[in-house]
Amino acid sequence: MRNMEQFLRRCVVNALNFVDEKFYFREYPDVAASGMSAAEHFHRFGLAEGRLPNRFRMWWWRRQQYRLLRVKPERRKLYDPEMPDLTRDGLFYLARTASATKLHKMIREILIDVPPDSLVCKVLRRVRVQDAGEMRRLPGPASFGFIEPPVYGEIGRQIHRVVDVPESWIATVRQASVIGGFQVLKNDWLVQYEPAADQRKGFVAGIWPFLHVVGKSRNRVVAWFRYDHVENLEAGILLSGRCSPNYFHWLIEYLPRVQPAMTQLDKVRPPLLVDADMYPQEFESLAVIAGDWPIHKVRKATLLHVDTLHIPSIPTYHPDSIDMPFWKGSAVNVDSLKFLRERAWAAAGVSVDAAPPTRRIYVARRQGRNVTNGEEVEAVLRGLDFEVVDTAGMSFIEQVRLFASAAVLVGAVGAAFSNLVFCDPRCKVICFVSPFGKRYSMQASLAQFAGCEYMLIAGQHPRYSPGAEDTNRDVNLLQESFGISKDELEGAVRHMLGRQ
């Protein structure tokens, strides 16, 4: 009887689409890795464990925390040490509509129940880094011009763009604190040094898990950061940022910051502060580019106090926002990429004066958003004498040598394609993109820097309709998997081969 009741309940709930699989897997990666469907896990385990099945339930849960914060003080307990995230979510929900004054009052009440030396919880004023310390401006390129990438099979749209490159500088902030590995505080200020990491945007890669904007304010945020360790340094150079554990962002936005650090601070050589959660290939790349410069790894749960914090500028403005045209975030700093390429090529023993590259390489993507008909794509490319390579297990130097040896390179847009900066200028590149991302231009800019010919193949998606690449505002839709036409793939490759 019990089994029958469970079966009927599961049927009804499945029919109503109660469990949102994408939401469930994103919130609970352990479930995604278990091999169970989201609905099965929720009914067998998730319901009893208090897991949330969909976005509406998440909203309802946060709303309950908000109501808890509104009840009379003598009837509420704002901080439960066994479930501290409930208080954080309630506070962040309240921040959507409350004034800074009300939040200050609420935080004072919360801190009564919090163990000392374990939580940073305060309202902060957002300030630009130049207003929080000293800034030394450095020479660098002012703009970058490029052509939006051509899409195979489409005619008539190749627009030349010119975009400003972020100004080069190195700032020094005294008596600073670093939370979460990259967010900089000074007293009651949040120091904004990374233009793409604007917490006021609805979506930012790497997100801002410890901060929430206060109401409609443009310069107030509430911070909630729980830490289990405190460190103190006399000096340091902040190298990591909002998205350091992502190979693409690391290679293009953060690793090149070694250059101004080495040129301006070589005499004192304070340690480079980096996210301890980065991948081994990222730490290997840092050792290649920075040599024997000292490194200090910062854990996410560490509160780091630095007497003198040096912050180099981010050389590329690449926000993951779909509220602006992709081309506006596709400028690259040619000087910083030359520095990166020269040191990587030297370490890998690469020389562009050698014989032309001959390898045909397909960079397969096995994880994350993927090509839905991947086996068919591989079969087509193997028939055209392509090697199929997965870079996930390769070292940094192996990836540099791989891309430098390619005569024709094919693959889906993703982190591995940041290695385009290491390609031989005689290489030809075909990149798969979601049809919603046909205007995405950053990899095209990297290919242009390397001197490579570049072409897109737009994938197939059941929800795509012509023009949606210019109107879509759904990040999840942009990141979903897509299919690739075998005929278009073979046609594009033969087109490229015919131009060799």
C-alpha positions in Angstrom: 0.0 0.0 0.0 2.8 2.4 0.9 4.6 1.7 -2.3 1.4 2.3 -4.3 1.0 5.7 -2.5 4.5 6.7 -3.3 4.1 5.6 -6.9 0.8 7.7 -7.3 2.3 10.7 -5.7 5.4 10.5 -8.0 3.1 10.2 -11.0 1.1 13.3 -10.0 4.1 15.4 -9.2 5.9 14.5 -12.4 2.8 15.4 -14.4 2.9 18.8 -12.8 6.6 19.3 -13.4 7.0 20.0 -9.7 10.7 19.1 -9.7 12.7 21.4 -12.0 15.6 19.2 -13.0 17.9 22.1 -14.2 17.3 24.0 -11.0 17.7 20.9 -8.8 21.0 19.8 -10.4 22.4 23.3 -10.3 21.6 23.7 -6.6 22.7 20.2 -5.6 25.7 19.1 -7.7 26.0 15.9 -5.6 22.6 14.8 -7.0 23.7 15.6 -10.6 26.7 13.4 -10.0 24.6 10.5 -8.5 23.1 9.4 -11.8 19.5 9.7 -10.4 16.9 11.8 -12.1 16.0 15.0 -10.1 12.4 13.7 -9.5 13.5 10.3 -8.3 16.1 11.8 -5.9 13.6 14.4 -4.5 10.9 11.7 -3.8 13.3 9.2 -2.3 15.6 11.5 -0.3 15.3 15.2 -1.1 11.9 15.8 0.4 13.0 14.3 3.8 16.3 16.2 3.6 14.6 19.5 3.1 15.9 20.1 -0.4 14.0 22.5 -2.6 12.5 21.2 -5.8 12.1 24.4 -7.9 12.6 28.1 -8.1 9.2 28.9 -6.6 10.0 26.9 -3.5 13.3 28.7 -3.2 11.5 32.0 -3.4 9.0 30.7 -0.7 11.8 29.6 1.6 13.5 32.9 1.4 10.2 34.7 1.9 9.8 32.7 5.2 13.2 33.8 6.4 12.2 37.4 5.5 9.1 37.0 7.6 11.2 35.6 10.5 13.2 38.8 10.4 10.1 41.0 10.6 8.5 39.5 13.7 9.0 41.2 17.1 12.4 40.9 18.6 11.2 39.1 21.8 9.6 36.3 19.6 12.4 35.6 17.2 15.9 34.0 17.1 17.7 35.4 14.2 20.8 33.2 14.1 20.8 29.5 14.3 24.4 28.2 14.4 23.3 24.9 12.8 21.6 26.6 9.9 23.4 30.0 9.4 22.5 30.2 5.7 18.9 30.7 6.7 19.7 34.0 8.4 21.9 35.0 5.5 19.2 34.4 2.9 16.6 36.2 5.0 18.9 39.2 5.4 19.6 39.3 1.7 15.9 39.0 0.9 15.2 41.9 3.3 18.0 43.9 1.6 15.9 44.0 -1.5 13.5 46.5 0.0 14.9 47.7 3.3 16.9 50.8 4.0 20.5 50.8 5.1 19.3 52.1 8.5 17.0 49.2 9.0 19.6 46.7 8.0 22.1 48.2 10.4 19.6 47.7 13.2 18.9 44.1 12.1 22.6 43.2 11.9 23.3 44.5 15.4 20.6 42.1 16.6 22.0 39.2 14.6 25.5 39.7 15.9 24.3 39.3 19.5 23.9 35.5 18.9 27.0 35.0 16.7 30.2 33.6 18.1 32.9 36.3 18.1 35.5 36.2 15.3 33.5 34.1 12.9 31.4 36.5 10.8 31.7 39.7 8.8 28.2 41.1 8.6 27.8 44.8 7.8 26.4 47.3 5.4 29.2 48.6 3.1 29.5 51.6 0.8 30.8 50.7 -2.6 33.8 52.8 -3.7 36.1 52.8 -6.7 39.6 51.5 -6.1 41.1 54.9 -6.9 39.1 56.5 -4.1 40.2 53.9 -1.6 44.0 54.2 -2.1 46.8 55.3 -4.3 46.8 54.6 -8.1 49.8 54.5 -10.4 48.7 54.7 -14.1 50.6 52.6 -16.6 51.0 52.8 -20.4 48.8 50.5 -22.5 46.6 50.2 -25.6 43.6 52.4 -25.6 41.3 50.4 -27.9 40.9 47.2 -29.8 39.3 46.8 -33.3 37.9 43.6 -34.6 35.3 42.2 -37.0 32.3 40.2 -35.6 32.9 36.6 -36.5 31.4 35.1 -39.7 28.8 32.4 -39.3 29.1 29.5 -41.8 26.1 29.5 -44.2 25.1 33.1 -43.3 25.7 36.1 -45.6 25.8 39.8 -45.1 26.8 40.4 -41.5 30.4 41.2 -40.8 30.6 44.4 -38.7 33.8 46.1 -37.7 33.8 47.1 -34.0 36.2 49.3 -32.0 36.0 48.9 -28.2 37.9 50.7 -25.4 40.5 48.6 -23.6 40.5 49.0 -19.8 43.0 51.5 -18.5 46.2 50.0 -17.1 47.2 50.8 -13.5 48.3 49.4 -10.2 46.6 50.5 -7.1 47.7 50.3 -3.4 45.2 50.1 -0.6 46.4 50.3 3.0 44.9 48.3 5.8 42.7 46.2 3.5 40.8 43.0 4.1 40.1 40.2 1.6 37.1 38.0 1.9 36.2 35.0 -0.2 39.6 35.1 -1.8 39.1 38.2 -3.9 36.6 40.7 -2.5 38.4 43.7 -1.0 37.1 45.6 2.1 38.5 48.7 3.8 36.7 49.7 7.0 33.1 50.0 5.8 33.9 50.2 2.2 33.6 47.6 -0.6 36.5 48.4 -2.9 35.4 47.9 -6.5 38.5 47.2 -8.7 37.0 44.8 -11.3 34.5 46.5 -13.7 33.0 43.1 -14.8 32.3 42.0 -11.2 29.6 44.5 -10.6 27.3 43.1 -7.9 24.5 45.2 -9.2 24.1 43.1 -12.3 21.6 40.3 -12.3 24.2 37.7 -13.4 27.9 37.7 -13.0 30.1 34.6 -13.7 31.6 33.6 -10.3 28.7 35.5 -8.7 29.1 37.4 -5.4 28.0 34.9 -2.8 28.8 37.1 0.2 27.2 40.3 -0.9 23.8 41.7 -1.8 22.8 45.1 -3.1 20.7 47.1 -0.7 17.4 48.0 -2.4 17.8 50.2 -5.5 21.0 51.7 -4.1 23.9 52.1 -6.5 26.5 52.2 -3.8 25.3 50.2 -0.8 25.7 46.4 -0.3 25.2 44.1 2.7 28.0 41.6 3.4 27.6 38.2 5.0 30.9 36.3 5.2 31.5 33.4 7.6 35.2 32.5 8.2 37.1 29.9 10.1 40.6 31.3 9.8 42.3 34.7 10.0 45.6 35.5 8.4 47.7 38.7 8.5 50.2 39.8 5.8 52.4 42.9 5.6 52.0 43.1 1.9 50.5 41.2 -1.1 49.5 41.5 -4.7 45.9 40.5 -5.4 45.9 38.3 -8.6 42.7 36.4 -8.3 39.2 37.7 -9.0 35.5 36.8 -9.2 36.1 33.8 -11.5 39.6 32.6 -10.9 38.8 28.8 -10.8 37.6 29.1 -14.4 40.5 28.4 -16.8 39.2 30.9 -19.5 38.8 33.8 -17.1 42.0 33.0 -15.3 44.1 32.9 -18.5 42.6 36.0 -20.2 41.7 38.3 -17.2 43.8 37.4 -14.2 47.1 35.7 -15.1 48.2 38.6 -17.3 48.1 40.8 -14.2 51.5 39.3 -13.4 53.0 41.7 -16.0 52.4 45.0 -14.2 53.2 43.4 -10.8 56.6 42.2 -12.1 57.5 45.5 -13.8 56.4 47.8 -10.9 57.1 45.7 -7.7 60.1 43.6 -8.7 62.3 45.2 -6.0 60.0 44.3 -3.1 58.4 41.1 -4.5 55.4 40.8 -2.2 53.5 37.5 -2.6 50.9 37.0 -5.3 47.5 36.3 -3.6 45.6 33.6 -5.4 42.5 31.5 -4.9 43.4 28.2 -3.3 40.5 26.5 -5.2 42.0 26.9 -8.6 42.8 23.9 -10.9 46.3 22.4 -11.1 46.7 23.7 -14.7 46.1 27.2 -13.4 48.7 26.9 -10.7 51.1 25.4 -13.3 50.4 28.4 -15.6 51.2 30.7 -12.8 54.5 29.0 -12.1 55.4 29.3 -15.9 54.5 32.9 -16.2 55.6 34.2 -12.8 58.7 32.0 -12.3 59.9 32.0 -8.7 57.8 34.9 -7.5 56.4 34.0 -4.1 52.7 32.9 -4.0 50.2 32.9 -1.1 47.1 30.7 -1.5 43.9 32.1 0.0 41.1 29.8 1.1 37.5 30.9 0.5 36.8 30.7 4.3 39.8 32.8 5.3 39.6 36.4 6.4 42.8 38.0 5.2 44.1 41.3 6.5 46.8 43.0 4.4 48.7 46.1 5.6 49.6 47.0 2.0 47.5 45.5 -0.7 48.6 46.0 -4.3 45.8 45.5 -7.0 46.8 45.4 -10.7 44.1 46.4 -13.2 42.2 43.7 -15.1 43.4 43.9 -18.7 40.2 42.8 -20.3 36.6 43.9 -19.7 34.6 40.7 -20.2 31.3 40.8 -18.3 29.0 37.7 -18.6 26.0 39.9 -19.0 23.4 39.4 -21.7 22.0 42.9 -21.0 24.6 44.3 -23.3 25.7 43.3 -26.8 28.5 40.7 -26.7 30.8 42.7 -28.8 31.1 45.4 -26.1 32.8 42.9 -23.8 35.2 41.4 -26.5 38.2 43.8 -26.4 41.5 42.3 -25.5 44.7 43.9 -24.3 47.2 43.0 -27.0 50.2 43.9 -24.8 49.2 41.6 -21.9 48.4 38.7 -24.3 51.8 39.1 -26.0 53.5 38.9 -22.6 51.6 35.8 -21.8 52.2 34.1 -25.1 55.9 34.9 -25.2 56.6 33.4 -21.8 54.4 30.3 -22.4 55.9 29.6 -25.8 59.4 29.9 -24.4 58.6 27.4 -21.6 57.0 25.0 -24.0 59.7 25.3 -26.6 57.4 26.6 -29.3 58.8 28.6 -32.3 56.7 30.1 -35.0 59.7 30.1 -37.3 59.5 26.3 -37.6 57.7 24.5 -40.4 54.0 25.2 -40.8 51.8 23.2 -38.4 50.0 20.1 -39.9 47.7 18.7 -37.2 44.0 18.7 -37.5 42.6 18.8 -34.0 39.0 18.5 -32.6 38.8 19.7 -29.0 36.0 17.6 -27.5 34.1 18.9 -24.5 33.1 16.1 -22.1 31.6 18.2 -19.3 29.2 21.1 -18.8 27.3 22.4 -21.8 28.0 20.1 -24.7 27.2 19.1 -28.2 24.2 16.8 -28.1 25.3 14.7 -31.1 28.9 14.6 -30.0 29.5 11.0 -31.3 28.3 12.0 -34.8 30.5 15.1 -34.8 33.5 13.0 -33.8 32.8 10.5 -36.5 32.6 13.2 -39.2 35.9 14.8 -38.1 37.7 11.5 -37.8 36.7 10.8 -41.4 38.5 14.1 -42.3 41.7 13.0 -40.5 41.1 14.9 -37.3 42.5 13.9 -33.9 40.0 14.0 -31.1 41.5 15.5 -27.9 40.0 16.3 -24.5 42.1 19.0 -22.8 40.6 18.5 -19.3 43.4 16.2 -18.2 46.2 18.0 -19.9 48.8 20.1 -18.2 49.2 23.8 -19.1 52.3 23.2 -21.1 50.7 20.3 -23.0 47.8 22.6 -23.9 50.2 25.3 -25.2 52.0 22.8 -27.4 48.7 21.3 -28.6 47.2 24.6 -29.8 50.6 25.8 -31.2 50.8 22.6 -33.4 47.3 22.9 -35.0 46.8 23.7 -38.6 43.0 23.4 -38.3 41.3 23.6 -34.9 37.6 22.7 -34.3 35.7 22.8 -31.0 32.9 24.2 -29.0 33.2 27.6 -27.4 34.4 27.2 -23.8 37.4 27.5 -21.5 39.8 25.4 -23.6 39.5 28.0 -26.5 41.2 30.6 -24.4 44.3 28.7 -25.6 43.8 30.3 -29.0 46.3 32.9 -27.9 49.0 30.2 -28.3 48.0 29.2 -31.9 50.3 29.5 -34.8 49.1 32.5 -37.0 48.7 30.0 -39.9 46.1 28.0 -38.0 42.4 28.1 -39.1 39.7 27.8 -36.4 36.1 26.6 -36.5 34.1 27.2 -33.3 30.7 25.7 -32.4 28.3 28.1 -30.6 24.8 28.0 -29.4 22.5 29.7 -31.9 21.6 32.1 -29.1 25.3 33.0 -28.9 26.1 33.8 -32.5 27.1 37.3 -31.6 29.7 36.1 -29.0 33.0 37.6 -30.1 35.6 37.0 -27.5 37.2 33.9 -29.0 37.2 35.6 -32.3 39.2 38.4 -30.7 41.7 35.9 -29.3 42.0 34.3 -32.8 42.5 37.7 -34.3 45.3 38.5 -31.8 46.9 35.2 -32.8 46.6 36.0 -36.5 44.2 33.0 -37.2 41.3 32.8 -39.6 38.1 32.2 -37.6 34.6 31.0 -38.4 31.5 30.0 -36.3 29.1 27.2 -36.8 25.8 28.0 -35.1 24.3 25.0 -33.4 20.7 23.8 -33.4 18.3 24.2 -30.5 14.5 23.5 -30.4 13.7 26.8 -28.9 15.7 28.9 -31.2 14.0 31.2 -33.8 15.8 33.6 -36.2 16.7 36.8 -34.5 16.7 35.3 -31.0 20.5 35.8 -30.8 19.7 39.5 -30.5 16.7 39.4 -28.1 17.4 36.5 -25.7 17.8 37.5 -22.1 17.8 34.0 -20.5 21.2 33.0 -19.3 20.2 29.4 -18.8 19.0 29.2 -22.4 22.3 30.5 -23.6 24.2 27.9 -21.7 22.2 24.9 -22.7 23.6 22.1 -25.0 23.0 22.2 -28.7 23.3 20.1 -31.8 25.6 20.5 -34.8 24.6 19.8 -38.4 26.8 17.2 -39.9 26.4 18.7 -43.4 27.4 22.2 -42.2 30.3 20.8 -40.2 31.7 18.9 -43.2 31.1 21.9 -45.5 32.8 24.3 -43.1 35.9 22.1 -42.7 36.2 21.5 -46.4 35.9 25.3 -46.9 38.7 25.9 -44.5 40.9 23.1 -45.9 40.4 24.5 -49.4 41.8 27.8 -48.2 45.0 26.3 -46.9 
